[in-house]
Amino acid sequence: MPGYTISRGYWIFLGAILAACAVLYSWNLGTGGFSDYYATAARSMAISWRALAFGAFDPNATITLDKLAGFLVPQALSVRAFGFSALALGLPQVIEGLITVAAVFYLAARWIGPRGGVIAALSMAFTPLLVSMFSHPMEDSMLTMFTALAVVAWQRSIELDRTRWLVVAGVMVGLGFQAKMMQSWLVLPALALVYLAVAQGSRRRRLARIAAMGSVAFAVSVSWMTVIGLVPASARPYIDGTSNNDIVTMVFGYNGLNHFLPGLVPGALHPAAAVGDGSAHAPSLLVQILGHTPIKLLFPEYVTQVGWLYPLVVAGVVLGLVSLRRRRRAGTPVDSLGVSILFSLAYALTLFLILGIISLPHTAYLASLALPLSILAAIGGTLLWRSYRRREPRWKYALPITLFVQSAWVCANVSGFPAFAAWIIPITASIGIIGAALLLYAARGRAFPSARGTVAAIAALTFVLVAPVTWSVSTLDLAYAGSPNDAYAGPHPVSIFNPPLRPTATYGSGLSSNRARPSTAANEDSAYDYANARAASLTYVLATDSWRSDAPLIMDDARRTLAIGGFTSKAPFPDVAQIEDLVESRQLRFLLLTGSMDKNAGPTPRDLQFRRWAQHNCEVVPVAKYAPGSHSPDVLYDCVAAGRNSP
C-alpha cells in the first residue's frame, strides 16, 4: 500500500526542526556530566580493543559491565577520536536523537501525510524526557533510535511487499538489543501482529515472513553475547552481574526475568537497591499497588516527561478506530493511516502494560513511549482537523472539545509547579477556551469565515505545545537539564513511587564514583602513584575492592588496575585465592581495601575474608607515606609472595 509523497517544502521544515534539536540537545554537552560507571567503561573501551570487544569495565578487560555494552561502542569510538571528555561521550547521543526525530517524521509523513509528519516530529523533538536523554550519554538513546529505524524498515516492507525490509527491521531490533537488551523486543509483538493483519499475500506467506524477521532479530540480538560465551572463561573477562560467570545469566536473568520473578534464573546476582534520603516516608500500600499498574503513568512525575499530549493521543485512538471501522464496513482494505493506527496503538498498549507493571529505576525507561504517542498525537491532530473541516455530523465538535480538554489537562499539570511555569496557565486557559469557543461557533454553521477558523485552530494547536516546549527548553539551564543517571527535564517533583537516592552516607545504586568525593579520590590517586612507582613491571599496579575507587583512576588514564566485586560489589571475582595467586606470581603487589561507603553491598563475608587475608599476608602502608596529612577510611596493603618479607 503506497504512502503519502513528501514534498520538498516539508523536508525543509524537517531541517528546521532538526536544527533546533541540534542546538537543544548539544547545549550542555560539555557540562552535562556523565555516569562514572559507564564513562569508565567507555574510557577503557577507547584505550583497549580487547575491552571494546568484550564490553569490559577496565582496560585490562578483567570484568565486563553488568550489561551488554553495545550502547558504549559509539561513545568509546568518539573518545578514541576526540579524547576523554563529557563532550566526546555525549556527542553520539545527539546524533542518535537527530536520526530518531527524522525517522519519526518519515514514518508519520508516509502514513498520515506531511502535516502529520510535522506534528509527530515536533512532538518527538520536544518530548521533555527525550531532550534530557539525548543530551546525556545514556543507553536508552541508542535503543530509541534503532526502534524507530526498525519501524521505518517494517513500514517499507508493507509498502513495497519486500521481505528484505523485514529482515532489515529484524537487524535493527537486534542492534537495539545491544543497547538495552530485552527491552528492544517489546516492539516485536506490534510489528508481527499488524503485519499479519495488513500485509499482502497468503496467511502462510505472512507467517513465514514474520518468522524470518523474528529469527533475524533473535540472531542479531544474541550474536555478541554468543561470541563472548564461546570464548573460554580463562581467555575472557569475568561476566559481571552473575555468580556463575555466564553471559546468558547476566542478560536474561540479572537484566531480565529476575526483575519480574527474583531468583528465577539461577546464578544472577540481586541488583543493588536504591537508598532513600531518610526524609521520605515509606510508600503506602495503595501507592505500592499503583506503582505496579499503568495508572502511575498519569501522575505528574511521568506526565511532565512524556504525557503532555495524552488528550490528543486519546482523540487519535478514538477517531483512528472509527476510521478503521468505516473502512471495514465499506469493505475496503486497510490504508496507510490504518496501519499507523494499528501499529501505534498495539505498541503503546504493550509499553503501557509492561512499563506499568515493572518498577522504573529511572525515567528514561519511558523513552520508548514517545514514538507511538507522537504518531498517535499526529493522527489525532490530522483526523480532528479533517472531521472539523468536513463538518461530519458526529465528529465536527471533536476538535473544539479536544482542544478544551487538552488545555485543561495542561493547566492541571502545570498547576503543580507554580514557581516554575505558572504563566502557562492563563495563556493556555485563555487560548483553549477562546479557541474552543470560536471553533464550536463555526462548527454550528454560524457566519464565521473559514480563514479565521483555520487561524484559530493553528493558534490553539500551537499553544498546546507550550508546556512540553517550555519543559524541553528549560534543559538549557543545567538546574533543569536532568542527569546522565536519570533523564529528567524541568523541575523534579518528589516521587511517591521512587524515593530519591540518599546524597550522603552511601551511594546506594547510584553511578557516581569516588570522583564525587574529591578528598577520597585524591588519597586514592596518591595511593596509586605510590604503588605505580613500586610496581612498574607488574601486570597490575594495584587491586581495589570497589569500582568507585577504580573509576577515577581509569578516567585519569590508569591502565593496570584490578577491580574486585563488579558493579554490585557482589560478583565473586577475583576471589581471595586468585588474588593470592597473582601476588605469588609477582603480577600484583598492592591491594587497596575501601570503606563500606564505597560499596553497593557490604561488608559481606567475602569483604571480611579479603581483609583477614590482607592483615595476615600483607603490610599496611601508612597514609603518611603516600598522602601526608590526610585521613582516609581506605587501607593500602603491600603484599608479597613470602608473607611479610618485602622484596
C-alpha positions, -999 to +999 in steps of 0.1 A: +000+000+000+016+033-011+022+061+014+020+098+010+046+117-010+067+142+009+073+174-009+105+195-007+089+221+015+082+196+042+118+183+041+129+219+046+106+221+076+121+189+090+156+205+085+145+234+107+132+211+134+165+191+133+185+223+135+165+234+166+171+199+181+208+200+174+211+232+194+188+220+222+204+185+226+240+197+224+237+229+245+251+213+277+273+186+261+305+199+277+290+205+311+261+180+315+283+153+331+283+116+327+277+084+347+311+074+361+305+037+358+297+038+321+321+066+314+349+045+329+340+016+306+339+039+276+373+051+285+386+015+288+370+005+255+386+035+239+420+025+252+419-012+246+404-031+216+401-061+238+380-042+263+359-029+233+354-064+220+342-078+254+324-047+267+348-046+297+349-022+326+387-019+328+414-016+302+428-050+311+394-065+304+392-085+337+355-080+342+326-069+319+299-044+326+268-057+343+250-054+309+258-056+272+279-027+263+267-020+227+255+014+236+290+024+247+306+015+214+298+049+197+309+066+229+342+047+230+349+054+194+341+091+200+365+091+230+392+074+209+388+101+182+384+133+203+398+124+237+380+116+270+355+143+279+318+148+286+316+163+251+330+133+234+308+109+255+276+129+247+281+136+210+268+102+198+235+106+217+229+140+199+233+122+166+211+094+177+184+119+187+185+137+153+182+103+135+153+094+157+133+126+150+139+123+113+128+087+113+096+096+132+089+124+107+093+100+078+070+074+094+042+098+101+045+116+068+043+084+048+014+071+069-007+102+077+006+129+053+033+155+055+014+177+080+010+147+103+048+141+099+054+176+111+032+172+141+048+139+150+083+153+146+075+183+168+060+161+194+090+138+194+116+166+192+100+184+222+092+154+244+110+167+276+123+133+286+139+128+252+155+162+252+172+154+285+181+118+274+196+128+240+216+155+259+234+129+281+253+097+275+226+071+281+219+036+267+182+044+260+192+068+232+205+040+210+175+018+218+151+046+208+169+052+176+171+016+165+135+010+174+124+040+152+146+027+123+132-008+128+097+006+123+108+025+092+121-007+076+089-026+086+068+002+071+088+000+038+082-038+038+045-033+039+046-005+012+068-024-012+058-060-002+095-069+001+109-095+026+143-078+027+129-048+045+115-071+072+150-086+075+164-050+080+137-044+107+149-076+124+185-064+123+175-030+138+157-047+167+188-069+172+211-039+173+187-023+198+192-053+219+229-045+222+218-012+238+191-022+263+187-060+259+152-074+262+135-041+262+142-038+224+120-069+219+089-050+231+082-037+196+081-071+181+046-081+191+031-050+174+052-055+143+042-091+140+005-088+147-001-058+125+019-072+096-001-104+098-033-083+097-025-059+069+003-072+047-003-087+013-001-124+004-014-156+019-015-161+056+012-188+053+034-163+034+029-136+060+037-160+089+069-171+071+080-135+067+072-127+104+092-158+114+121-146+092+120-112+109+119-127+144+147-151+136+169-124+123+161-102+153+169-130+177+201-140+159+215-104+158+204-099+194+223-128+208+253-126+184+276-106+206+268-125+237+271-158+219+306-150+207+316-139+242+301-170+257+320-193+233+354-178+244+368-200+273+364-184+307+402-183+311+406-162+280+379-136+286+367-112+313+345-124+342+308-118+334+296-092+360+261-095+374+265-132+379+279-157+404+284-183+377+304-163+351+277-169+324+266-142+300+232-158+294+226-154+331+236-118+331+215-108+301+183-128+307+185-132+345+202-103+361+190-078+335+158-096+325+134-121+340+147-118+376+133-083+377+098-099+375+105-130+395+136-127+417+156-159+417+140-173+385+173-176+367+199-192+390+233-175+392+221-140+387+231-115+414+205-094+431+207-058+418+218-032+443+189-015+460+183+022+459+187+040+492+162+066+503+173+100+516+158+093+550+132+121+548+106+103+528+081+080+544+077+045+531+050+045+503+016+034+514+001+001+503-021+019+478+009+037+463+028+005+461-001-012+443-005+018+419+033+017+413+028-016+395+000-005+373-002+018+342-021+043+364+012+056+376+019+070+342-009+095+348+010+111+377+029+144+373+062+127+378+058+110+344+032+131+327+056+161+326+081+140+307+060+120+282+023+127+288+015+164+279-004+153+248-024+125+263-058+140+254-047+145+218-034+109+218-068+097+231-085+116+203-062+099+178-071+065+192-109+071+191-110+088+157-085+063+143-106+033+154-137+050+139-119+054+106-109+017+106-144+007+114-158+027+085-133+011+060-142-023+073-179-017+069-173-004+034-152-035+026-121-015+017-086-027+027-067-010+054-048+020+041-015+036+054-034+056+080-050+024+093-016+007+095-003+037+116-033+034+139-030-003+144+008-003+150+009+028+173-020+015+194-006-020+197+029-008+206+016+018+231-006-008+248+024-032+251+046-005+266+019+008+290+013-027+302+049-037+307+062-004+320+032+000+342+039-034+359+076-031+365+094-007+388+111+021+369+146+026+382+148+058+362+125+078+339+145+070+308+127+036+307+097+056+293+116+069+263+101+041+241+066+055+247+075+087+229+074+070+194+038+056+195+025+086+214+039+111+189+024+092+160-010+089+178-009+126+185-003+133+148-032+110+139-053+129+164-044+163+151-049+152+115-083+135+119-096+161+143-090+188+117-103+166+089-135+159+107-140+196+116-134+208+080-158+182+066-185+191+091-191+155+099-223+153+119-210+132+147-174+145+149-174+181+139-174+191+176-145+168+184-118+194+177-131+221+200-139+196+227-104+181+225-088+215+225-107+224+257-098+191+274-061+194+262-059+229+277-074+218+309-050+189+311-020+211+306-033+236+332-039+209+358-004+196+354+013+229+353-005+240+385+018+216+404+048+239+396+037+274+404+072+287+409+084+273+375+058+280+349+027+295+364+025+319+334+015+290+312-019+286+329-036+319+319-022+317+284-032+281+278-066+285+295-075+316+276-063+302+242-081+269+250-114+285+260-114+312+233-102+288+206-126+261+215-155+286+216-147+300+182-143+266+167-175+254+183-193+285+169-180+279+134-189+242+136-225+251+143-227+268+109-227+304+121-213+332+099-177+326+108-151+328+079-132+296+073-099+315+072-105+326+108-113+291+118-080+279+103-061+306+122-079+297+154-071+260+150-034+266+142-030+291+171-048+267+195-028+236+185+004+257+187-003+267+222-009+230+231+028+226+227+037+255+250+041+233+281+062+205+265+083+231+247+088+250+280+099+219+299+122+210+270+138+244+266+143+245+304+171+220+299+193+248+286+196+256+323+217+229+340+194+230+370+166+216+349+186+195+324+184+162+343+214+139+346+230+110+329+217+088+357+181+098+353+170+118+322+145+143+335+137+178+321+123+206+342+115+206+379+115+172+395+086+166+418+090+145+449+084+110+437+059+088+455+070+058+435+108+061+436+122+078+467+152+100+459+187+085+464+205+095+496+231+121+486+254+112+516+264+082+537+262+056+510+260+056+472+231+031+470+226+020+434+239+053+420+265+055+393+288+081+409+324+071+417+347+085+444+353+114+419+323+128+437+343+128+469+374+149+460+394+142+492+389+105+490+397+104+453+428+125+459+440+100+485+434+070+463+451+088+434+482+093+457+480+056+467+480+046+430+510+068+423+528+053+453+521+018+441+529+026+405+563+038+414+570+004+431+552-019+407+562-006+373+569-041+358+539-059+372+507-068+354+487-048+379+497-017+399+470-024+425+437-042+431+408-023+447+377-038+462+354-011+447+347+001+412+341+035+427+378+037+437+390+023+404+369+045+381+386+078+388+420+062+383+410+047+349+394+080+338+428+096+347+445+072+323+455+044+347+456+011+328+468-015+352+442-017+379+420-047+390+385-041+403+371-066+428+334-073+431+320-057+399+292-031+400+272-046+428+302-054+449+289-090+450+305-106+419+328-134+431+357-121+411+385-121+418+383-142+449+410-144+477+427-174+460+430-156+427+445-125+445+469-148+463+480-164+430+486-131+414+507-120+444+527-152+444+533-150+406+545-114+410+517-100+389+502-079+418+518-063+448+494-037+462+458-041+475+435-012+483+406-020+506+380+007+509+354+017+534+318+004+534+306+037+518+324+028+486+303-004+480+268-012+469+268-041+493+289-046+523+306-055+544+299-090+531+316-122+543+338-120+512+349-085+522+358-097+556+377-126+541+398-102+519+405-081+549+416-110+571+439-123+543+455-089+538+461-085+575+479-118+577+498-117+544+505-080+537+518-049+554+498-018+559+513+012+540+510+042+564+489+070+548+518+094+556+539+077+530+516+085+501+492+112+513+508+131+542+484+149+564+452+133+551+428+109+566+411+081+547+390+050+556+409+032+528+438+009+537+466+003+512+484-030+517+518-040+503+515-077+496+544-100+487+547-137+479+566-148+510+545-134+539+557-100+551+592-102+536+593-073+512+614-078+481 
